[in-house]
Amino acid sequence: MAQLFETTTINGMTLRNRFIRSATWEGLATSEGQATPELTRLMISLVEGEVGLIISGHAYVSREGQAGRRQLGVYDDRLVPGLTEMVKAIHKSGGTIVMQLAHAGCHAGTEHTGLEAVGPSAMKHSGRGPCREAAREEIAAIIKAFEESAMRARESGFDGVQLHAAHGYLLSQFLSPHYNKRGDEYGGTLENRARMVMETYRAVRSAVGADYPVLIKLNSQDYLPDGFSEDEMVSVASMLQDEGIDAIELSGGTILSEPAFLPVRKARLDAPEKEVFYEKSARRFKKELQIPLMLVGGIRSYQVAEKLVSEKTADYISLCRPLIREPHLIKRWKSLDLEPAKCLRDNLCFRPALKGLGIRCVVEEKMSQGEE
């Protein structure tokens, strides 16, 4: 237990333990992306549950990059006061929070933005609607949007930022040959496909400074026949390590992957051997790289988390849906109640959010009301 609950630091950011709340779309912001008291209360529940680090829900850096309903935004200076108020409350409660910066690219919610979806290449069927290829000047504008959003996050008091380059969002799309069919310097070879990620990271790093934590979320692989591969993940992670990234969170899958390999896949995890979706990729990562690794995906039991850290498969354990049902899960485990997380991975928690009511565990609600 000592390893999982020891205090660590990432570029000066102190974490009370090795458990991380992975970025989760809460659906609790206003229609304009402003932070709300509802969202703050959810964050405080995670702090009270003794999560070592909270990574915010994906915050869109420009209007055309919004993905979902009531998604948190960071695209405009007028959002800073609400973000600042939320972060102050989190810090007052003893928490640490990083903002995830995101752009949905071809999977943007055009029904929410009223704007065209743009990505590395045109797509007729992105799962949401048509998407057109971004011109070079639009790529430059999006990089600038990431940079300015990172500055807003720092101004608001966030303890760091994380670039969302996984799950088929814009930066992930540029990395993936499934999405990226460009013939210019942003397409073709891996070095070219990684250019958008590297230029975005450099712009953000330059804006926030060397002493501010900058993290990134990467796919272990896309689980698409012509998608981003594990070999390419290792290469891109190495590029980022050389540039000074502070930590990498490893996930996998895209919106277009088969159901069994979706980022939020359903799975019956009733035995330890069924857990940890990306363990093989994590082991390879740790063998070839030195930077801290955060691992998400199918981790449901304390014993599995402890083994991952003790065997140096991962440095940090990231959890998403388990903390929707049990925001106090880490506190429970610390008290030696080591029963696995209660989350059923049924994805019913997304239904209220899709209706504009915010993400929550409907199973837990029914049980608390005495319903079967």
N, C-alpha and C positions, 0 to 999 in steps of 0.2 A: 504493500500500500504506500510505502514511503515515496517511491519514485513517482507515482501518479499524483501525489499530493504535495510534491516539493515545489518550492517557488523557483521560477526561472525568469530569464529576461530575454527579450528579442530587441536588439538595438535600443536598449534603454527602457523598453516597455516591460513592466513587471507583471507577471502572471502568477496568480496565487496557486494554481495547479495546472496540470497538463490536459485539462478538458476544455474544449472549445465548442461554442455554439456556432455551427456552420451557418452561413447565410441562408435565410429562410424568408421567402416572400410572405409578409405578414398581412398585406391588404388592409392596413389600418391608418394609412396616411389620408390626407384629403384628396379630392379629385385633382388638385394642382400639385400634389406631391409633398405637401407640408406635413411635418411631424405633428402628432396629436397627443393629447393626454392618454388616450387608449394605448397608443404605441409605447409611450413612456412607461405605463403601468406594466405592459408585457415585459419590457426590458428590465424593470426593477424586480419582477418575479424571478427572472433568470439570475440576477445578481444575488437575490436572497437565497436562491437555490445553489449558490456557490460555484457557478460556472466560472472557469478561470479567465476566459476571454469570450466576449460576444462579438460576432461579426454581423453587422447589420444586414437586413434584407437588401437585395440588389437595388442600389440607388441610381436612377438613370441620369446620365451626364448631359443629355440634350433631348429636346422634346421628341424628335423623331425616333429616339432610342428607347422610349417607354415600352415595356412589355405587357404589363397587366394593370388591372383595376386597382385603384387606391395604392399604387406603388410609391414608395418613398422616392423623392427627387432631390437632386443637388445641382440642378442645371442653372440656377439663378441666385443672385445675391439675396433676393428677398426671402429665400428659404433659410438663410443662416440663423436668424433669431430663433425660430422654432427648433432647429437642430441644436443650437447652443443651449436652449432651455432643457431639452431632453438629455443632452450629455452631462450638464451640471447635476441633474437629478441622479443619473447613473453614478457619477463620481462621488456624489454625496453619500450614496448607499454603499460605496466601496468597490464599484465595478470598473471594468476596463472594456473599452469598446473600440473596434475598428470599423470604418465604413467601407463597404464593398461598392466599388464604382463599376457601373455596367452600361452597356448599350446592346439592345436586342438585335440590331442588324436586320437580317431578313425575317426574323421572327418577331418583329415589333408589332404591337397591338394598334394597327392603323385605325381600328374602330374607336380607340381612345384618343389618338393624337390628331386624326384628320389629315395626317401627312403620309407621303409615300415611304414605304420601307426601302432602305438602302443597305447593300451588303457588298462583299468583294466582287460578286458576279450576279447577273440577273438570274432569278429563279421564278418559274411559273407557279410552282406549288411548294411553298415554304411551310405549309401547315396553317398559315394564317391568310395568305393572299399573295399576289405578285410582288416581286422585289426587283428593283433595278440596280445596276452596277454603279457603285460610287465613283465619281470622278476624282482625280487627284486632289483638286482643291477641296472637295468634300472630305476626303481622308485627312487632309491637313486640318480642317475645321473640327473634325471629331477628335483628333489628337489634342488639339487646343482645348476642347471641351473637357477631356479627361484631366488635363493639366489644371484648368481653372477649378474644376470640381474638387480636385485634391487639395487645392489651396483653401477652398471653402470648408472642406472637412477639417483641415488643421485649424482654421480660424474659429470653427465651431467648437473646438476642444477635443475632437476625436483623437484617440491615442495612436492612430495609424490609419492606413488605407490598404485595401486589397483590390487588385485589378481582377475582374471576372473574365478569364480567358478559357472557360470551360463550357460544357453543356450546349454547345452550338450557338452561343451568343456571339456578338460581332467579332471580338478578338479571336475566339475559337474558330469562327468561320474563316477568317483569314488564314489560320494555321492549317485548315483542313482542305485537302484536295477535292473532297466531295463538294464543298461549297465554293472553293476558290478556283476558278478557271481562267484567271486573268493572264494576259500575255505581257504585262509590263513588269516593273521592278517589284511589284507586290504579289506576283504569282509565279507559279512554276516550281523552282527549286525550293527546298525547305528554307534556305537562307532568305529567299525572297518572300515566302509565305510568312516567315517569322518577323519580317521587317516592321509590320504594323505594331506587333506586340513590343518589339524592342524600342521603336521610336516613341511609343506611348509610355513605356517605362522610363525612358530617358527624360522625356518631357516632365513627367510627374516627379521624378527624383530631383531634377533641376529646380522644380518649383518649391518642393517641400524641404529640401536640404538633406544632407547626409545623415543627420541625427534623428530623422523621423522614420518610423517603421513603414516600409512599403512591402506588401505581400502580394502574392498572385495565386489564383486558383487555376489549375491546369487539368485537362483530361489526361488520364493514364492512356486512354485511346478512345476513339469515337464509337467503336462497335458498328462501323459502316464498312461495306466492302472496299470502298476507295477513300476511307477516312483517315484522319490523323492516327498514327500508329504508336505503339509503345516505344519503338526505336526512336521515332521522331520526338516523342515526349522527353526522352533522356537527353537528346541533343539540344532541344530548346531549353530545358532546365539547366543544362551546362552553360549555354549562352547567358542565361539570366544570372546564374551564379557568378560568372566572370564579370558581369556588369554591377554586381553588388546587391541583388535582391535579398531581402532579409529572411524570407521563409516562403515555402511553396506548399499549398494545400492540393492534394491529389484526389481527383474524382474520376468520373467517366460517363460516357454516353452523351447523346444529343436528343433533341426533340424528335428527330427523324429516325432514331435507332429503333430496333425491334423492341416490343414491350418488355422482354426479359432483360434488356440492357439499357433501359431508360435511366436517366439520373435519379428519378424518383420511382424506380421499379417496385412492383409488388413482389413480395417473397415471404415464404413461411420460414422464419428463422428460429426454429424450435430446438436447435442443437448448435453447440459452439462451432462445429465443423462447417456449418452452413453460413456462418458470418464472414465478414470482411471481403467485400467484393473485389477489391483492388490490391490484395495482399501480395500477389506475385509481382506486380508492377512496383509496389512499395519496396519490396526486398531488393529489386534491381536498382531502384533509385538510391537506396541507402548504400548499396555496394559501390556505386559509381560517383556519388556526389556527397558533399559535406554540409550543405546548408540544411537548416531545420525542416523537417517534413511533418506536415499535418495530414492525417489520413481520415477520410470520411467514407461512408458507404457500408451499410449493413453491420455495423458494430452495435451489439445489443446487450452484451454481458460484461460485467466487471472483470471477470477472469480473463476474457479475451483481450480486453483493453490492457490489462496488466501485462499479459504475455507479449503483446505487440511492442510495448515500451521496454520491457525488460530484455527482450531479444533484439532490441534496436531496429525493429522493422519500421517503427515510426517514433517521432519525438513527441507528438501531440495527437490526441484522440478527438476528432471532430464528430459531433452529433447534430442531427437535424430534427427529424420527426419524433424521436424519443423525447425531446425536450418540449415538443408541442403538447404531448400528453402529460409529461411529468417535468415541469420546469424546475422542480426540486430534486431531480434524479441524482445529481452529483452529491448533494447534501445527504441524501438517503444512503448512497453507497459509502460515503465517509463515515456515517454512523454505524457501519457494519451490517446494514440491511442490504445484502448483496444479491438479492433476487434480480434477474434480468429486467431490462426496461419493459414496460407494459405495452409499448407501441405494437400494434398489429400489422403495420405497413399496409393498411387497406386503402390509404389515400383519401378517406372520407373527410379528412381535415381540410382538404382544398375546396370542398363544396361550398361552405359558408363564404369563403374568400371570393369565389367566383361570382357569388351573389352580392358582393360588396359588404359583407358582414365581418370580414376578417377571418384569418385562419385560426382554427381551434379544433380540439379533439372532440368530435361528436359522441364517440363511444364513452369517453369519460363523463361527458355531460349527462348522458342517459343513465349511466351507473349511479351518478351522484343524485339523480332524481328518482332512483329506485326502479328504473325501467330495465327490462332485459335487453 
